[in-house]
Amino acid sequence: MLWLSGVTVVVLHEGRVLCVRRSDNGQWTPVTGIIDPGEQPVDAAEREVLEETSLKVRCTRLVSLDVVGPMTYSNGDRSQYLDLCFAAEYLSGEPFPADGENTEAAWFPLDALPPLNARFQRAVRETIAGAQQPRIRPAE
């Protein structure tokens, strides 16, 4: 099993949240990605949003740390992730699926989000709540 570091980025702007529809499984999620070797996690988060949606954002705080997975991919690879979830503010750009990892990228009102799995619902909820200290224990 591969142990990887990843990021989830919840971008809020004018009462809306940015979501992307993944091209591999059709699910809606906030932007996610893998941290490159030697890369600072906050830089990875901002880079992933730019690469996947063409938006420039600035991370404002760490929301949570979680272990995610294990996951098995179509080629048989198995991995588990240490995921750092960041809240981010919008700076500029218009969302579109910029790199082929997603088929859609759009803003959604907080009261009309697309279907998100429990992990991503929690990430959005915790980002909106705005706690100043990151959650470092698994959600119960």
SEVEX-398448 format. One record per residue: residue in one letter; x, y, z of N, C-alpha, C in turn. Coordinates in pm, whole numbers, plus 50000, padded with zeros to 5 digits. Example, Ala and Ser with C-alpha at 12.3 -4.5 7.8 and 13.67 -1.06 7.14 Angstrom:
A513194943150780512304955050780513204967050780S512854977550708513674989450714512905000350787
***
This chain:
M500844988250000500005000050000500895012450000L500505022349919501225035049914500645044650016W501495051450091501075061850186501415075250121L500395083350091500575095850019499995107550098S500515119350072499985131550132499135138850029G497965143250070497075150049978496435162250041V495765170049956495045181950001493615181749950T492745187550030491385190849990491265205850010V490655212749913490555227349921489085231449908V488575237650013487205242850011487305257849986V486925261949865486985275949825485605282149843L485545292649925484285299749948484375313649885H483245318049825483205331349764481755335749752E481415346749817480085352849807478965342749832G479095335049940478055325549976477985313149889R479055310649815479105298949728480365291049756V480345278249716481515269649729481855263849591L483145262649565483625257149439483625241949446C483045235549345483065220949335483435216949193V484025205149182484375199449053483745185549041R483425181748916482925168248890484075160148832R484475149748906485625141648866485335133848738S486325133248651486145126048525486255110848544D486915106248652487085091748670485855084848728N485065091948811483915085348873482635093548870G482685105748815481505114148804481055120748932Q481775118849041481365124649169481785139249181W480935146949252481245160849284482085161149411T483115169849411483995171449526484525185749529P485055190049644485935201649639487185197549560V488065206849531489315203449463490175195049557T490765184449502491675175949579492915173149495G493975168849561495175165449486496265160149576I497335155849514498475150149585499565160649596I500185161249713501295170449737502545164749669D503205172849589504435168549521505565167249623P506545158549598507685157249688508355170849714G508545174049841509195186449879508315198849874E507075197449830506175208849816505495211949950Q505365224649982504615228650100503135225650076P502435220150176501025216750156500155228450109V500345240350164499535251750122499815255349977D501065254049932501375256549791500705246049702A500685233549748500025222949673498535225849659A497915230449765496485233349762496175244349660E496925255149665496695266149571497015261849428R498065253949408498425248949275497325239949219E496805230849302495775221649255494525229149209V494125239349283492945247149241493215253849107L494395259749091494735266248964494775256148850E495425244648871495535234548766494185228748727E493315226448826492055219548799490925228748757T490975241548796489825250448770490195263748706S491455266948695491995279648646491775291248743L491305288648863491095299348961492345301549044K492615314149073493655317549169492985319349304V493535312549405492995313349539494145315149638R493785318949760494755319549869494185311549986C494965302150033494545294450150494605303350273T493565302550355493475311150472493675303750603R493395290750602493595283050725493485268150698L494065260650789493945246150789492655242550860V491815234650796490525230750853490635217650929S491325207750870491405194650936492545186350879L492915176250955493865165850914493165152550929D493175144450824492475131650828493275120950755V493065108450794493535097050717492365092650629V492625091450500491585088150402491965075250331G490995066650312491235054050241491165042350337P491635030850294492395028250171491525028550047M492215030849936491565031149805492285021449712T491515015149627492085006449525491725012149389Y492715014149304492525020149173492375009349066S491905013248947491615003748841492844995748798N494045001148818495264993848782495734984548894G494974984049005495304975449117496104982149227D496594994349203497325001549307496405004149427R496995003149545496265006149669496995017349740S496225026849794496845037949864495965042549979Q496605049650069495935056350179496565070150189Y495775080050230496235093950227496185100450364L497175108950391497085118750497496595131250427D495355135350455494725146350384494705158750472L495195169850417495145182850482494065190850411C493025194550484491925202250425492135216950457F492145225350352492345239750366491095247450327A490825258350397489855268450353490615278150264A489985282650157490645292050066489675302850023E490255314549995489465325649942489765327449794Y488745331049720488845333549577489615346449552L490505346349453491215358449412490815362749272S490835353249174490485357049037490255344648951G489625347248833489405336648736487965332348727E487685324748624486375318648602486575303548602P485795296148681486035281748690485685274248562F486595265448524486325255748418487255243948440P486905232048388487745220148408489015221148324A490085226148385491265230348311492235219148275D492235207848345493315198148321492865184148284G491605181948260491135168648221490795159348336E491155163248460490795154848575489325156248610N488685166948560487295169748591486535173048464T485225170548466484385173848352483635186848371E483515191448497482835203948528483525210548647A483435223748653483895231548767482935243248780A482345244948899481315255248913481165259449059W480585271349074480215276349206478805271449240F478595267849366477285263449413476905271149538P475645275849545475195282149669475305272249785L475605277349902475775268550018474525260450050D473355265550012472115258250039471665249649920A472525248449818472165240449700473425233549645L474155226749732475365219849689475025207549605P475925203549517475705190949445475865179449544P475495167149505475675155949598477155153849630L477495154649759478865152549806478855140849904N479925132849905479975122050003480155127750143A480035119450244480055124050383481345131450417R482475126650369483755133250397483755147650346F483295149750224483325163150166482215172050224Q481075166250260480055173950331480625179550461R481355170950534481975175150660483015186050635A483825184650529484845194750498484205208350472V483135208550395482435221250367481835226750495R481165218250571480535222550697481575228450793E482715221650809483755226350901484405239250850T484515240750719485075253050663484135264750690I482855262650668481865273150692481835276850840A481955267050928481915269651072483055278951115G484185278351043485255287851064486045286551192A486095274751249486895272951371488335277151344Q488965283451442490325288351425491375277551446Q491015266451507491945255451528491525243851439P492465237551370492085226351283491635214251364R490735206651306490325194051368491435184051341I491985177951446493075168551430492715154651481R491505152751518490995139651557489905135751459P489745122651432488695118451340487325123451384A486505127351289485135131351319484365119351370E483505121651465482715110551521481315110751470
***
